[in-house]
Amino acid sequence: MQNKIWLSPPHMSGNELSYIEDALQKNWVTSQGENIDGFEKSLSVFLKDNVKVCALHSATSAIHLALLMFGVSLNDEVLTSTFSFCASANPITYCGATPLFIDSEKETWNMCPIALEKAIQDRISKGKRPKAIIVVHLYGMPAKMDEITAVAEKYEISVIEDAAEALGSTYKGQACGTFGRFGILSFNGNKIITTSGGGALVCHTQEDKDQAVFLSTQARDNAPHYQHSHIGYNYRMSNIVAGIGRGQMEVLNERVEARRKMHDFYVDVFKDIEGVEVFSEPNEDYYSNHWLSAIVIDEKIARKNREDLRLAFLEDNIESRPLWKPMHLQPVFADAPYYGTNVAEKLFDDGLCLPSGSNLSDDDRLRIENVIKEFFW
Ligand SMILES: *Cc1c(COP(=O)(O)O)cnc(C)c1O
């Protein structure tokens, strides 16, 4: 059996260890130190817009904190994309609130601004104004932020951007994660850079960042003893883990470039195969990091389906994966309201994510190309 080609494996820079060793040597091994400060600083420099970044355990905990800072609580409602990973929606339930799932539009596969407005009008007509909007930039593709921001402002609902997959992506030149009141980043093992596991909350004011640090370190009041006036959380990133992040930040631009090259590779491989569309930016306003390259197969034209292609890859020890299964189809969210016209369902039926790692070799690409060419022969 040939080596396994993974969908999106971690890719170290080689400099992570020196940052970790430095933390061990200085005995700064918990939730304070130069690595946390340095990692947060380099993220804010990268994102621009003078943002303040709070490094956390995960993107999931970052979304939870953002919702808490909006005051989301029992029986509130929060709008989010149905076409996403469960972590976009789960933190809504941690607050005792209900997710309202919004369908995708066809261009970016992200939250449809029209379905979003319909949902808001329907909830308001039922006497309930949603508390927040969590908009996701799926696979690194920026959502239609102008349209979504316009709807959000019209109804005065705050926006959280789930940019877990979109570090390095921009919309009209502005970094994904910096549009909403809060942005969320993930450094999970499969993301464009990793800290082994980790996330961040992107803030626009020092007060918001200070509040995030406070809540993520058990909400200790200022006193010599342990004094608490709020419920806190143990969500802060450790200085060891942040050392991995500093090593990864040194190569972030290269990683984005490599992922975008994988997308170009697939555009080339599929250019003569009818009925297959490679997921690409609709126009120059959108710049995707192409965290995962994805295709949609029109079975009527291609006379092939995505499941058979997945199995053909597997046969050659190559990992591929169907697109996200929409949240409103998940058993755990069966009772949650959904607004849309089944765009995401169709994408789930016909779409496949392809190996997209920044560390694939020319040999790996050749193996992938051979499977594709043979399959569509
Ligand atoms: C990975 C991911 C998350 C969760 O990130 P963690 O850091 O693993 O908690 C949230 N949203 C989306 C869209 C993701 O892809």
The ligand as an SDF file (V2000), in Angstrom:
LIG
                    3D

 15 15  0  0  0  0  0  0  0  0999 V2000
  -12.5360   23.9600   12.8290 C   0  0  0  0  0  0  0  0  0  0  0  0
  -13.7160   24.8400   12.8770 C   0  0  0  0  0  0  0  0  0  0  0  0
  -14.2190   25.3220   14.0870 C   0  0  0  0  0  0  0  0  0  0  0  0
  -13.7240   24.8540   15.4150 C   0  0  0  0  0  0  0  0  0  0  0  0
  -12.4140   25.0680   15.6530 O   0  0  0  0  0  0  0  0  0  0  0  0
  -11.7110   24.4460   16.9520 P   0  0  0  0  0  0  0  0  0  0  0  0
  -10.4870   25.2660   17.1090 O   0  0  0  0  0  0  0  0  0  0  0  0
  -11.4270   23.0130   16.6270 O   0  0  0  0  0  0  0  0  0  0  0  0
  -12.6530   24.5780   18.0960 O   0  0  0  0  0  0  0  0  0  0  0  0
  -15.2760   26.2030   14.0480 C   0  0  0  0  0  0  0  0  0  0  0  0
  -15.8370   26.5850   12.8940 N   0  0  0  0  0  0  0  0  0  0  0  0
  -15.4050   26.1220   11.7040 C   0  0  0  0  0  0  0  0  0  0  0  0
  -16.0600   26.6080   10.4610 C   0  0  0  0  0  0  0  0  0  0  0  0
  -14.3470   25.2140   11.6540 C   0  0  0  0  0  0  0  0  0  0  0  0
  -13.9290   24.7350   10.4990 O   0  0  0  0  0  0  0  0  0  0  0  0
  1  2  1  0
  2  3  1  0
  2 14  2  0
  3  4  1  0
  3 10  2  0
  4  5  1  0
  5  6  1  0
  6  7  2  0
  6  8  1  0
  6  9  1  0
 10 11  1  0
 11 12  2  0
 12 13  1  0
 12 14  1  0
 14 15  1  0
M  END
$$$$
